[in-house]
Structures are given as structure tokens and as C-alpha cells.
Amino acid sequence: MTKDIDVLVLGGAGVDTIVPVPELPLPCADSHMVDGIHARAGQTGDFVALGLTALGLRVHHLDFLGDDPEGELVRGFHREHGIELTALPQAAGTKRATNLVAPDGRRLSLYDTSRTRFEERFPEDTLRRLAARSRHAHVSLTHPCAEALTTLRDTGTTLSTDLHDWDGENPYHEPFARHADIVFLSATALPDIEPALRRIAANGRAHTVVATAGADGAYVLTAKTLTHVPAAPPPAEVVDTNGAGDAFAAGYLYGTVTGAPPQECARYGTLAGAYACTVPATKTSALPRTALPRTAHP
């Protein structure tokens, strides 16, 4: 079958409600005045798909969506940005979260778990059909992606995942870490970065494990060698860190799909992540391919 999809993005579609707050942690009080509350489409899978599409790759996003206003926001997001979407019906409604965003760009995310139905599964025929058309699949942590890992693995498609702020202990993340060829995670909750990356590589099939560390750049473990990649300077003022990790993953995967070596992939990731930090939480924008070094253009 023709590989007409560069990256299949599984899961992570939803709507965030953005609330600007004066500081984090937010002081305990009966009420706070805030400058606008805004609901917009875009959770982890949406942002990875957006970042990959902006870099010129052919992307298909598969997830569950509700027949509700939030679902329409997500569908509109994909139409606006030209991202192919297969939306399966979700009776409990579209995934939602509320993000408290401080003036320095830090955020606190509150996820609505009431919309999770643990009996839901991606149809196996749909998974196999899309995976057969894809050069690579990026799997979000959202339910029911864990149950799709074995099927995707069986198709022979290479896999990546983002463990986000995994502490190395939560068992929910373990199947993702074991099955993926490329594992991303944030260094935020890791007491010691290098041993954590080496454990992931030793306990699974990952040939590359990448820890993002914000302004400290990223750490890339490949073939037992750990390399530090400095952060890219933001092209404008940092206003919101929401989506920076997703942007990094998109930049890195662009390099992977186009044949760049791991350190160069990480450089693309830092550029995309730095750009994302300059985009207000109420807007959606991603680094264009023309902003990458000329050698990155296929």
C-alpha cells in the first residue's frame, strides 16, 4: 500500500479553556479577577499534528470526538490548518482541560476525567488501515491509546510517544515507554535525567530517548550515548509554555521522517519548541518549515 501519510497521530484531541492568572501557585481566595477566559481547540495530539503539518509533512489524526460544541471546535481546527482527521464518536463528549497560565508563561493544567470511557477502543481495522498508509505513528498518552499499541506494533510501523512529566514510577506510562521506538518526556519530574533515560532504553525497544528541559535544552540518548542539545533562543518574547513539548516532538519527528541524524532532529525540536513559547495560549500557530535551517529542507 502507498505510504501517503508521513505521520499518523493517535489520540490527544480536545479543547482547552485558557485562564490567565496573576501568578502560580494561585493564592487561595474566594475569587480572582482575570483578563479573559477563552476556550480553544488544541491538546497534545492536535498540537503535534499542527506542528508536523506546518513543517510540510502529510499528517492524519485519529481520535474520539463528541457531538458537542467542543467537538466542533476541534473539527474546525483541523479544517483550518488542513489536517486530515478521522473522528470516532465519543458518547461522553470531547476531552476538555482548563489551563491556568501565569504572566511568565508557566501553566497548570486541570484535565476533565469524567469524559473518559475505559471500555472504548480504536477499531482494529481502522488502526491497521491507517498504519499501513503511514511512515510513522505518534501515540498520545490519552485513553484508549495504550490498548492500540500492540496492534500498531504488529503493523511494522515505527512508533513514538511523549510521556510528558512522567516521574518514572507511574505504571500507566510504562506500556508507551516499552513499545515506542522514540520516547519523548519532560525532565520536570525526573530526579536524575540520565538514569531515567537509560532505564527506558533498557526496558523497552526505544533506540532514542529524549528529555526536554525547557531553557536548558534537551538530552538525547542514542546507542548508549547521552548528548546535550542547547535550547534555541526564542524568536520573540516568551508568553506561554503550553504546547512547547508537543512542538519539540513535531520538530524532532520532522527530522526523523526526512532522514536527519538525532542531534539535528533535536535541534529542529528546540527551534519549534522555542517558537511555541512565543505564541499566546489563546492562539494556535506553529513553526513553518522556512524557519528551519536551509539544510533541513527536503
C-alpha positions as CSV (number, residue, x, y, z in Angstrom):
1,M,0.0,0.0,0.0
2,T,1.2,3.5,-0.8
3,K,2.6,5.4,2.2
4,D,0.6,8.6,1.6
5,I,0.7,9.6,5.3
6,D,4.0,10.8,6.8
7,V,2.8,10.6,10.4
8,L,-0.3,9.2,11.9
9,V,-1.1,11.0,15.2
10,L,-3.2,8.9,17.5
11,G,-5.2,10.4,20.3
12,G,-4.8,13.7,22.1
13,A,-7.7,15.7,20.5
14,G,-9.6,18.1,22.7
15,V,-10.4,21.6,23.9
16,D,-8.5,23.7,26.4
17,T,-10.1,26.6,28.4
18,I,-7.4,29.2,29.0
19,V,-7.5,31.2,32.2
20,P,-4.8,33.9,32.7
21,V,-3.9,34.2,36.4
22,P,-1.6,36.7,38.2
23,E,0.7,34.1,39.5
24,L,1.3,30.3,40.1
25,P,0.6,28.9,42.5
26,L,-2.6,30.9,42.6
27,P,-3.2,32.4,46.1
28,C,-6.2,30.9,48.0
29,A,-9.1,33.4,47.7
30,D,-12.8,33.4,47.3
31,S,-12.4,35.0,43.8
32,H,-9.9,36.4,41.4
33,M,-10.4,38.9,38.5
34,V,-8.8,37.6,35.3
35,D,-8.3,39.2,31.9
36,G,-10.5,37.0,29.7
37,I,-11.4,33.3,29.7
38,H,-11.0,31.6,26.3
39,A,-11.9,28.1,25.0
40,R,-9.9,26.9,22.0
41,A,-9.2,23.6,20.3
42,G,-5.8,22.1,20.8
43,Q,-4.5,19.4,23.1
44,T,-1.3,17.3,22.8
45,G,-2.3,15.3,19.7
46,D,-3.8,18.4,18.0
47,F,-0.6,20.4,18.6
48,V,1.7,17.6,17.4
49,A,-0.4,17.3,14.2
50,L,-0.3,21.1,13.7
51,G,3.5,21.3,14.2
52,L,4.1,18.5,11.7
53,T,1.7,20.0,9.1
54,A,3.3,23.4,9.4
55,L,6.6,21.8,8.6
56,G,5.2,20.3,5.4
57,L,4.5,16.7,6.4
58,R,1.4,14.8,5.5
59,V,-0.5,14.1,8.7
60,H,-3.6,12.1,9.7
61,H,-5.1,12.5,13.1
62,L,-7.3,9.7,14.6
63,D,-9.2,10.1,17.9
64,F,-12.6,10.1,19.5
65,L,-14.7,13.3,19.5
66,G,-18.1,14.2,20.9
67,D,-21.1,15.5,19.1
68,D,-20.8,18.8,21.0
69,P,-19.6,22.3,20.7
70,E,-16.1,21.3,21.8
71,G,-16.0,18.6,19.1
72,E,-16.9,21.2,16.5
73,L,-14.0,23.4,17.7
74,V,-11.6,20.5,17.2
75,R,-13.1,19.7,13.7
76,G,-12.8,23.4,12.8
77,F,-9.2,23.4,14.0
78,H,-8.3,20.6,11.6
79,R,-10.2,22.1,8.7
80,E,-8.5,25.5,9.2
81,H,-5.0,24.0,9.3
82,G,-5.5,21.4,6.6
83,I,-5.0,18.4,8.9
84,E,-6.8,15.2,7.9
85,L,-9.0,13.9,10.7
86,T,-10.8,10.7,11.4
87,A,-13.1,11.4,14.3
88,L,-14.8,8.4,16.0
89,P,-18.0,9.1,18.0
90,Q,-17.4,9.7,21.7
91,A,-20.6,9.4,23.7
92,A,-19.1,11.0,26.8
93,G,-18.1,14.1,24.9
94,T,-14.9,15.7,23.7
95,K,-11.9,15.8,26.0
96,R,-11.5,19.1,27.9
97,A,-9.0,20.7,30.2
98,T,-8.5,24.1,31.9
99,N,-5.1,25.7,31.8
100,L,-4.1,28.4,34.3
101,V,-1.4,30.5,32.6
102,A,0.8,32.8,34.6
103,P,2.4,36.0,33.2
104,D,5.8,34.3,32.9
105,G,4.3,31.6,30.6
106,R,4.1,28.8,33.2
107,R,0.9,26.8,33.3
108,L,-1.1,24.5,35.4
109,S,-3.4,22.1,33.5
110,L,-6.6,20.6,35.0
111,Y,-7.9,17.6,33.0
112,D,-11.6,16.6,33.0
113,T,-11.5,12.8,33.5
114,S,-15.3,12.5,33.6
115,R,-15.3,12.2,29.7
116,T,-13.1,9.1,29.7
117,R,-14.9,5.8,29.0
118,F,-12.5,3.0,29.7
119,E,-14.4,0.5,27.6
120,E,-13.7,2.5,24.4
121,R,-11.2,1.1,21.9
122,F,-10.0,2.2,18.5
123,P,-11.4,-0.2,15.8
124,E,-8.7,-2.6,14.8
125,D,-9.4,-2.4,11.1
126,T,-9.2,1.4,11.2
127,L,-5.9,1.3,13.0
128,R,-4.4,-1.2,10.6
129,R,-5.6,0.6,7.5
130,L,-4.2,4.0,8.6
131,A,-1.0,2.5,9.9
132,A,-0.4,0.6,6.6
133,R,-0.5,4.0,4.9
134,S,1.8,5.7,7.4
135,R,5.6,6.0,7.5
136,H,5.4,6.6,11.3
137,A,2.9,6.8,14.1
138,H,3.0,9.2,17.1
139,V,0.9,7.9,20.0
140,S,-0.5,10.2,22.7
141,L,-0.9,9.2,26.3
142,T,-4.7,9.6,26.2
143,H,-7.1,6.7,26.5
144,P,-7.5,4.3,24.7
145,C,-4.2,4.7,23.0
146,A,-2.4,2.2,25.3
147,E,-4.8,-0.6,24.0
148,A,-3.8,0.3,20.4
149,L,0.0,-0.1,20.9
150,T,0.2,-3.9,20.2
151,T,-1.9,-3.5,17.0
152,L,0.3,-0.7,15.8
153,R,3.4,-2.6,16.7
154,D,2.1,-5.6,14.7
155,T,1.8,-3.5,11.5
156,G,5.5,-2.8,11.5
157,T,5.0,1.0,11.7
158,T,7.6,2.8,13.7
159,L,6.2,4.4,16.8
160,S,6.9,7.5,19.0
161,T,5.3,8.7,22.2
162,D,5.5,11.5,24.7
163,L,5.5,10.6,28.4
164,H,5.2,14.3,29.3
165,D,6.0,14.8,33.0
166,W,6.4,11.1,33.9
167,D,8.2,10.5,37.2
168,G,9.5,7.2,36.1
169,E,7.1,5.4,38.5
170,N,3.5,5.8,37.3
171,P,2.6,2.4,35.7
172,Y,0.1,4.0,33.2
173,H,3.1,5.3,31.2
174,E,5.0,2.0,31.1
175,P,3.4,0.3,28.0
176,F,4.0,3.5,26.0
177,A,7.6,3.6,27.1
178,R,8.1,-0.1,26.2
179,H,6.5,-0.1,22.8
180,A,7.9,3.1,21.2
181,D,11.0,3.4,19.1
182,I,11.4,7.1,20.0
183,V,10.3,8.2,23.5
184,F,10.0,11.9,24.5
185,L,9.5,13.1,28.0
186,S,9.9,16.2,30.1
187,A,12.7,16.4,32.7
188,T,10.4,18.2,35.0
189,A,9.6,15.3,37.4
190,L,12.8,13.3,37.0
191,P,15.1,13.4,40.0
192,D,18.1,12.3,37.8
193,I,17.8,12.6,34.0
194,E,20.4,10.2,32.7
195,P,19.5,7.1,34.8
196,A,15.8,7.6,33.8
197,L,16.6,7.7,30.1
198,R,18.8,4.7,30.4
199,R,16.1,2.7,32.2
200,I,13.6,3.5,29.4
201,A,16.0,2.3,26.8
202,A,16.9,-0.8,28.7
203,N,13.3,-1.8,29.5
204,G,11.8,-1.3,26.0
205,R,12.6,-1.1,22.4
206,A,13.4,2.6,22.1
207,H,16.5,3.4,20.1
208,T,16.2,7.0,21.1
209,V,15.0,8.6,24.3
210,V,14.7,12.4,24.5
211,A,14.2,14.5,27.7
212,T,13.2,18.1,27.1
213,A,14.4,20.6,29.8
214,G,12.9,23.9,28.8
215,A,15.5,26.7,28.8
216,D,18.2,24.0,29.5
217,G,17.6,22.5,26.1
218,A,17.2,18.7,25.6
219,Y,19.1,15.5,26.4
220,V,19.2,12.8,23.7
221,L,20.1,9.2,24.4
222,T,21.1,7.1,21.4
223,A,23.2,4.0,21.2
224,K,24.1,4.4,24.9
225,T,25.5,7.9,24.3
226,L,23.9,10.8,26.0
227,T,24.1,14.2,24.3
228,H,23.0,17.6,25.5
229,V,21.4,19.9,22.9
230,P,21.2,23.6,23.9
231,A,17.9,25.4,23.8
232,A,17.2,27.6,20.8
233,P,16.7,31.3,21.6
234,P,13.0,32.3,21.3
235,P,12.3,34.5,18.3
236,A,10.2,36.8,20.4
237,E,9.0,37.3,24.0
238,V,8.1,34.1,25.9
239,V,4.4,34.4,26.7
240,D,3.2,30.8,27.2
241,T,5.0,27.4,27.5
242,N,1.8,25.5,26.7
243,G,2.4,23.2,23.7
244,A,6.2,23.6,23.7
245,G,6.8,19.9,24.3
246,D,4.4,19.0,21.5
247,A,6.1,21.4,19.2
248,F,9.5,19.9,20.1
249,A,8.2,16.4,19.3
250,A,6.9,17.7,15.9
251,G,10.2,19.3,15.1
252,Y,12.1,16.2,16.1
253,L,9.8,13.9,14.1
254,Y,10.1,16.1,11.0
255,G,13.9,15.4,11.2
256,T,13.3,11.7,11.7
257,V,10.9,11.4,8.7
258,T,13.3,13.4,6.5
259,G,16.3,11.4,7.4
260,A,18.2,13.8,9.7
261,P,20.5,12.4,12.5
262,P,19.3,12.5,16.1
263,Q,21.2,15.6,17.2
264,E,19.9,17.5,14.1
265,C,16.4,16.3,14.9
266,A,16.8,17.6,18.4
267,R,17.9,21.0,17.0
268,Y,14.7,21.2,14.9
269,G,12.8,20.3,18.1
270,T,14.4,23.1,20.1
271,L,13.6,25.6,17.3
272,A,9.9,24.5,17.2
273,G,9.6,24.5,21.0
274,A,11.1,28.0,21.3
275,Y,8.7,29.3,18.7
276,A,5.8,27.7,20.5
277,C,6.7,29.6,23.7
278,T,6.1,32.9,21.9
279,V,2.5,32.0,20.9
280,P,-0.2,33.2,23.3
281,A,-2.3,30.3,24.8
282,T,-5.4,31.7,23.1
283,K,-3.9,31.3,19.6
284,T,-2.6,28.4,17.6
285,S,0.5,28.7,15.4
286,A,3.5,26.5,14.7
287,L,7.0,27.0,13.3
288,P,6.9,26.9,9.4
289,R,9.5,24.8,7.5
290,T,11.0,28.0,6.1
291,A,12.2,28.9,9.6
292,L,14.4,25.8,9.8
293,P,18.0,25.8,8.6
294,R,18.2,25.5,4.9
295,T,19.8,22.0,5.2
296,A,16.5,20.9,6.7
297,H,14.5,21.4,3.6
298,P,13.9,18.1,1.8
